[in-house]
Amino acid sequence: MLSIYKASAGSGKTFTLAYEYIKMLLGRKNLGDDRYRLDTRSGRRHRSILAITFTNKATEEMKRRIVHELAVIAGAEPGWNAPSPYIDKLCRDLGASPEQVQPRPAGLSPSCCLTTAFLP
């Protein structure tokens, strides 16, 4: 699947790109109805997602936003108490509850899981 987002500065491209990346990372697409569903199996889905921007600054901002939002969703962002602005939409789009989207694997720190998602 190829999606191209073209819009002017300040229109929410980074928000949208980060959201779509997180949705693809946490879910899988059903072939029958083209909808995403939460996928609780561990995997290396991050290796098959390509997100491209035109500047290094935009790339860094997108990466920073994705890492931050994953940490917020996992409850692993130190000093951050506000919910992720992505959580409600993720729950709707993935057909899941907040508890399902925000699992805490037994014996593992959420930050451990977050870190491994971005390793080669």
Residue pairs with C-beta under 8 A, 6 or more apart in sequence:
1 29
3 20
5 13
5 16
5 17
7 13
14 58
14 61
14 62
14 65
15 65
15 85
17 51
17 53
17 62
18 62
18 65
18 66
18 69
18 86
19 86
19 89
19 90
21 49
21 51
21 62
21 66
22 66
22 69
22 70
22 73
22 86
22 90
23 36
23 90
23 93
23 94
24 36
24 45
24 49
25 45
25 46
25 49
25 70
25 117
26 38
26 39
26 90
26 94
26 101
27 36
27 37
27 38
27 39
27 93
27 94
28 36
28 37
28 39
28 45
29 35
29 36
30 36
30 37
35 93
35 95
36 93
36 94
37 94
37 95
37 96
38 94
38 95
38 96
38 100
38 101
39 45
40 100
40 103
46 117
46 118
51 62
53 59
53 62
67 114
67 118
68 77
69 84
69 85
69 86
70 114
70 117
71 77
71 80
71 110
71 111
71 114
72 80
72 82
72 83
72 84
73 84
73 86
73 87
73 90
73 101
73 102
74 102
74 104
74 110
74 111
74 113
74 114
75 102
75 104
75 110
76 109
76 110
76 111
76 114
84 90
87 98
87 101
87 102
90 96
90 101
91 97
91 98
91 100
91 101
94 101
104 110
105 113
